[in-house]
Amino acid sequence: MTSREIAFVVVGAITALSAMLAVTTRQVVHAALWLLVALGALAGAYVVLGQELVGIVQLLVYVGAIVVLVLFALMLTRAPIGPHPEIDTPRWERALASVLGGATAALLASVLLPMFASTRLADDAPGTPAIGEAIFGTWVWPFELLSVLLLVALVTAFAVSRIVLHHEGEAS
């Protein structure tokens, strides 16, 4: 194995472990932080594969925007910080979900891995300049529209939370 393959395996293991911790932790804020680690490690995997622009976009869009929106939503909804008995699932349901998730992953791996066992990345794959030209040429307006949509959703969530808080203050 080359050092690039070893680095990819290490970054992939970090991604998989932190993603597993994100969905198995009992605390919502910890789940959001593990999601942050998983998405950051995935950006590292893109960098190891030689696609620096995709890794930077991963960091900016997902780590920089989506995780912030998730944490903002958690703060707006006043989600419980620690374990909460009303929303906790029984141990047998978590075990069943783990078994079903593992079976699904094994089924997908058994179907997809033989299909891609002998394929390698082509040396003439589009690099950063071609991807950058496509994003900032053809796709610049959809990206800008998406950023405006996220901004509107953020402002709307803040406005709705202020209305709810104002009505709660009148009721007491």
N, C-alpha and C positions, 0 to 999 in steps of 0.2 A: 504494500500500500504506500502511496505517496503521502507527503505531508499535507497536501491539499485534501486528499480523501480522509485522512485522520481528522483534520480540522472540521471537515463537513460532518463527520460522524459525531464528533464532540458537540458541535453546535446543534445538530439534530437531536442528540440526546437531551441537551439542556432544554430545547424547545418542547420536546415530548414530555419531559418530566414536569416542567412548569405548566404546561397545558393541562396535564393530568391533575396537578395540584390546584389549578384554577377551578376545575369542575368538582373536585372532591372536598375542598375545604368547607367548613361550616360557617365561616365568617365572610360576609359579603364584601367588605373592604379588602380583606386578604385575597379574595377571588379576583377582584379588580387589579390588585397589585401583581398577582401571579400571571394574569392576562397580559399585563404590561411587560413582564419578563419574557413571556412566550413570544409576543409580537416583536420585541427587540431582538431576541435570539433568531427569529425567522429572518429578520433583516440581515443579521450576521451570516446566515446561510446563503442569502442572495449575494452578499459581498464575496464569500468564499467561492461561489460559482462564477464570479467574474462579472456580475451584473450590478455594478455599483449604483447606477441610477435607480434601479428597481428597489434596492436596499434603502436608498435615501428616501424614495417615495413611500416605502413601507414605514419608515420612521416618522416622516412628516404626517402622513395621512392617518395611519392607524395608531401609532404610539402617541403622536402629538395631538391628534384631534379626537379620535373615537374614544380612547381611554379617558381623556379629559371629559368628554360628554358623559361617559358612564359614571365617572366619579361625581360629576355635577348632578346627574339624575339621582344618584344615591343621596346626595346632600339635600336635594329638593324633596325627596319622598320621605326623608327622615327614617331611612331603613335602620333597623337595629344593628348596632356595631358587633355585639357578641352573639353567641348562640341564643336562639329564641325558641322556646318549647312549642309555640303555636305554629311555627312554620317549619319545624324540623321534621325530617322524614325518618321512618323507622329503619333500623339497621338492615332488616331483610330486604327492604326496597332498594337500598343503596347497593347491597350485594347483588341483587338481581340485575340492577342497571349495569353494574360492572361486568357481570358475566355476559349480558346481552351486548354491551359495547365491545368487549373483547372478541366475542363471536363474530360480530359484524366486521371488526377490523381484520380478523383472520380470514373471513370470507372474501373481503375486498383484496387483501394481500394475495390470496391464492389465485384470484382471477387476474389481477393487474400485474403482479411481478413477473409471471412468465411472458406476458406480452412485451415487457420492456427489458427483459434480461440481457439481450444482446445489443440493445441500442446505445449509442453514445451521442453526445452533443456534437453537432457539426462545427467544424472550425469556421465556417462562413455564416454562423448564426448572427443575426443583427445585433450590433453592439450598442453602446451608450449613445453615440451620435445619431444613429438611425432611430432609436427609441425616443430620444430627446426631440428630434425633429418631428416625429409623429405626434408626440404629446403637446408640444408647444406650437405646432402648426395646425394640424387637423383637429385635435381634441382639446384645444385650449378653452373653447367656450363651454363644452360640457363640464370641464373641471371647475371653471369659474361659477357656473350655474349651481353645481353641487356645493361649492363653498358658501354661496348665498343662501341656499336651502338649509344648510346646517346652521348658519347664523340666524335665520328666521326661526328655526326650531328652538334654538337656544333662547332667543328673546321671548318667544311665545311661552316656553316652559317657565321662564322667570315671571312673566306677566300672569300666567295662570296661578303660580304659587303665591304671588302677592295678593291676588283676588281671594284665594282660599284662605290665606292667613288673615286678610282683612275681615272676611265674613266670620271666621272663627273668633276674632276679637270682638265682634259685635254681639255674638251669641252669649258671651260670658259676662 
